[in-house]
Amino acid sequence: MPNCLTRLILAITALILLPVCAFAQQQEPSICHAIAQQLPDDAFARAEFASFDTRKAASPSPHEVTISFQGHSTYLIETGSGVRIATDYSGYLIANITPDVVTMNQAHSTHYTSNPDSNIPHILRGWDPDGGIARHHLTVGDVLIRNVTTDIMRYMTVPDGNSIFIFEVAGLCIGHLGHLHHRLSEEHLAAIGRLDVVMVPVDGGLTLSHISLKELLDRLRSSVVLPMHIRSRNALPLFLTHLGENFGIKQVKESKLFLSLNNLPSRPTVMILPGVSYYPEFDE
């Protein structure tokens, strides 16, 4: 598996080789795309679970991020430069702060709010209220934020009604699948690129089935899997059962998960933060 230095060299090389048109659009290019395209297929073969840091520091260093669970499908990502991002934001955070960025999806009111705080500088909806396609590609502080749209299945299919949001920061590629209802196409996967960390809905019914979700995670080969959107007591244990022996399971006892390129687990690992689970074993 390539070490941190190798990945950084590949990322820099890929950025140099990116087409000039990407810069002409005045958009920061995606390192997650660059790494995914430059590394060989077997580059992310997994070894045993590596040690990883759960210290009690209040904020991340410039080369890491912290992630904490805020309820349902909302995680709070905090970057080294102080940017705070809330995913599938429904109007409140356990942390009782005002985020700099919120992302939202329209599946249910638990994934968005019609009246977000006007003090939030960046409110990113995963759908276009006018019926088009939501397109986000912006840099806030030290993080590049972009989206890939998917369909929502209601009484009828709503094209591009959901967004997978990708956050690129500290060399990490962090993805939030939103309210994902269907298998991803090759075009979706190509647009997403590499994901080191992925936040996945595991209810197994309203969103993607556990079998289909396992197929997706096998394809993504993300180092860290963060479950969300659990909804029932049995959802998490059933999800873990479907994953099988190829995935590790780690209970995180501290309220914040500190992640960097240096401490990613070498084996795909489900990280269960406090408050995530209805499973008593993980609610201690």
SULLIN-V950848 format. One record per backbone hydrogen bond with DSSP energy under -1.0 kcal/mol. NH is the residue of the N-H (numbers start at 1). CO is the residue of the C=O. If there is no record, write none. Layout:
# SULLIN-V950848
NH&CO, NH&CO
This chain:
# SULLIN-V950848
7&3, 8&4, 9&5, 10&6, 11&7, 12&8, 13&9, 14&10, 15&11, 16&12, 17&13, 22&19, 24&20, 25&21, 26&23, 27&22, 34&30, 35&31, 36&32, 37&33, 38&34, 39&35, 43&40, 45&42, 47&266, 64&61, 65&259, 66&78, 67&257, 68&76, 70&74, 74&71, 76&68, 77&85, 78&66, 79&83, 82&79, 85&77, 86&101, 87&75, 89&103, 96&93, 100&84, 101&84, 102&122, 103&86, 104&124, 105&111, 111&108, 120&117, 122&100, 124&102, 126&104, 131&128, 138&145, 140&143, 143&140, 144&168, 145&138, 146&166, 147&136, 148&164, 150&162, 152&158, 154&156, 158&152, 161&158, 162&150, 164&148, 165&176, 166&146, 167&174, 168&144, 169&172, 172&169, 174&167, 175&197, 176&165, 177&199, 180&178, 189&185, 190&186, 191&187, 192&188, 193&189, 194&32, 196&173, 197&173, 198&224, 199&175, 200&226, 202&228, 208&180, 213&209, 214&210, 215&211, 216&212, 217&213, 218&214, 219&215, 220&216, 221&217, 224&196, 225&269, 226&198, 228&200, 229&72, 238&234, 239&235, 240&236, 241&237, 242&238, 243&239, 244&240, 247&244, 248&268, 250&270, 252&272, 257&67, 259&65, 263&260, 269&223, 270&248, 271&225, 272&250, 276&273, 282&279, 283&280
